[in-house]
Every structure is written in C-alpha cells, then in structure tokens.
C-alpha cells in the first residue's frame, strides 16, 4: 500500500504519502489563494522526500470538503486526473474527518473549519475516528457546542463562542488524512469517490429573463 493524500479545502495546501504503517513524507503550505499553483509542487516534494514516484502509488485520497468551491475543486480534480492516469482508485474523505483524526481525542468533541462569510463548517465526533453527525454550516453562535471541546481553525477564529481550539492542529494536515485513509482501507471500509461536499448553493446563478423595456 502506498497512499498519496492531499487536501485543498482550507488555506492549507497539504500532501502526504503513507505506506500502510506510517507517514513517509508530508508537506504543507498555508496559502488560501494559490491552491492551483501549489498542489502539484507539494506532491512532487513528498514523492521526492519519500524516495519514490507516482507510478508506485496504489491509491489517491483527496479531502472532499466542505470548503470554498475554488480551492476544493483543485484537489478533487487533481485526484481524479491522477487516478485516471495511473490506473489506481481515488477516494474522498471529509476534510473535517481529517481535522478530527489529527486531534487524537478519545472523548466527544466538535471539529470546525472556516467557512468564510462569518460562518463555520462543523461536525460532531464521538472520538477522533467516529463522526456522529454533520457536516453542517452555521454561524458560530448557532453551533450547539454544549460544553464540548471544539478543534480546528473555526474554533481559533471564534474563541469566545467555540473555545479557541487549544493546541490541536487547526488544519486537515495530509499526514492525518493519509493515516486515516490507510487505516480504513486496511480494515476493509468502503471509501467513497472524490466528490465535493457542498453545503451552500453556488454564488453564480443562471440569469433570469431580461426585463421588458417600455417607452
């Protein structure tokens, strides 16, 4: 097993390689505006550091969001393209699941990422492996925290409402995404395809009929 995982659903452009036992290499750049420019070089970095090539990869895993449309589609389209070229399967895993897995928490908690527009994407977890409900998008004040710890960048952005996020990594780093994917594949869990999780309607809409102009 050699899993190549990456995520572009947050400001973190992150990629990693996992051999089924450990993370071989990981690289991350925080830049919310250059996902398309940075992803392929980041993949090249982890391949070079691991001393391998794309042809050795046996599975592609991409973070499937939720996240802003432009960044999210970079990762998902790259996953589909690489899988087709290499003839290997491509999978998608919820980006919030990677944030949760990276927390290593064993008790109930919430994971939250920045959804922009003064909102957060969030989900509830029984532990770092098990999502109970979500994902959702809400204003921070409307997230039902109920005294639970909240991890992720969303918590750090709104500490008064969501608790600040503590020392847990704020982003879905690809090392955690790759480890989670490798664990699920080894357990025989059926992973879904790399399809985007959208929780909002697109901003672009089909124009309506032109208004009639009267003299």
N, C-alpha and C positions, 0 to 999 in steps of 0.2 A: 504493500500500500504506500502510495506517495500522493498525499492530498495537497493541492495548491488552493489556498483560500484567500479571498480578498473582500474588502468592503469599502464602498464609497457612498454610503447612505448618511454619513455625518461629515464634519470637517476633517476627519481622519482618513487619509488615503493609506490603506494598510494592507499588507500582503504577508503570507507566511507559508512555509512548507512543513508538513507533518508526515512522518514515516509510519504512523500507527502506534508508535511508542512515545515519541517526543517531538517537540518543535525543533526542526533542524535550522531554520533561519526565519527571521522576522524583520520587517522594515516598515516604518510608519512616518508619514509627513502630515502635519496639521496645516491644511490649507483649504478653505471652503470654496475657493474659486478655480482651482486647477486640477480637478479630478481627471479630466480627459488627458491632460498633459502629463500627469504624474503617475498614473496607474501602471502603464507598461514598463517604464523605467524602474518602478518599485518591484514589479515582478522579476525583472532582469536581475536586480540586486539580490533578491532572496535565492534565486536559482544559482547565481554565481557564488554566494556565500555558502550554499549547501553543496557546491561542487557537482551540480547535476544540470540536466537540460529539460526543456519542456517535454521532449519525447519520452522521458522517464515517468512523467506524471500519470497517475492512474485515475484521478478524479479531480474535478474542478468544483469548488464551492464558493458561492457569492452570497454576501449579505443581501437579503431581499427587502430590506426596509422594515418598517416605514421610514421614509426620509424624503427630502426635497427631490422633485422629479428629475432635474437635470443631472445632479450627482449620482443618484440611484441608477439611472439607466446606463451610465458609463460602465459600472461594474457588471450589471446583468448582461448587457450586450457583449462585453468582453468575455464573460463566462460562456455564453452561447457560441461565440465565434471560435474560441479556443477549443471547446469541446468538439465542435464540428470538424475543425482542422486536425485535431489529434485522434479523433475517433474514440473519445472517452466520455463517460457520463458527466453531466453537470447538474448540480443541485443548488437549491436555495435554502437558506436558514434565516429566520427572523433576526434582524440586527439586534433587537432588544434581548434575544436569547444569548447572543454573544456577550453583551454587556453583563447580563446576569451570570453567565458561566465564569466570566473573569472575576466576579466578586468573590467566588468560593464560599458564599454564605450558605449555612445549613438550616437557617430558620426563614419564616415567611418575610418577604420584602417586596418592594416595587422597584422597577427599573424605569428610568425616564431619560429621554434624549430631547434635544432642542428641536421643536417643530416650526420655529420662527413664528411670526405673527403673534408673539406673546403667548404661545401655546407650547405644550409638550406632548410627545408621543410617550405612552407608558403602558406597562403591563404588570400584572401581579404574579408573583412566584411563590411556590411552596418552599423551594430551595434553589440552589444555583442551576440545577438541571431541569426543573419542573415548572413550566408556566401553567398557572391556574386559569387566568383569563386575560383577554386582550389580544392584540394591541388596540389601543384607543388613542384619540387625540382630544385634548381638553385644555382649557386654561388652568394654570397651576392651582388656582384657588378651588377649582372644581374636582381635582384629583382626590379620591377617597383614601387619604393616607392612613387614617385610623390608627395612628401611633406606630405604624410600621416604618422601618428604615427605608430610605429611598437612595438608590445608587444611580450613577450616571451623570452626564453633563447637565441634564434638565434640573437635577437637584442642586447642582452647583450654581446654576443661573438664578434659581429662586430659593435661596437658603431659608428665608423666613417662612415660606409656605411648604417646602419639601425637605427641609432638614440639612441641606448642604452637601450631601454625598460622601462625607467622610474621606477616607484615604483610598477608596476603591477607584480603579481607573475609570475615567469618565467616558471613554470611547470604546467601541467594539473592536478592540485590537485583534488582528487576524490570527495571532497565536492562539487566542481563546476560541475563535471561530473554527480554526483548523482542528484543534483538540476536541471540540465538541462534535464536529462532523466525523472525525476518525472514531470517536467513542461510539457514536450512534451507528455508523456503518459496521463496526466490529460486532455490535450487538444485534445486527440484522434489522435495524429500524429502517423503514422505507422513507427516504427523504424525498421531498417534493422537488419539482423543477425550479429553475431560477426565474421565477416570475415576481414582479414587483408587488409589494403590499402598499396600496394607496388608500389613505384614509380621508382624502379630500377629493372633491371634484376638481378637474383641471381648471386653471385660470382662463385658458383660451376656450372660447365658445364659438359655435358657428354663427355668423352674423344673421340677424333677422332680416325680414323683407324690408326693402327701402321704404321710407315714409313717402307718402304721396305729397307732392308739392302743389299747392293751389295758388292761383293768381290772387 
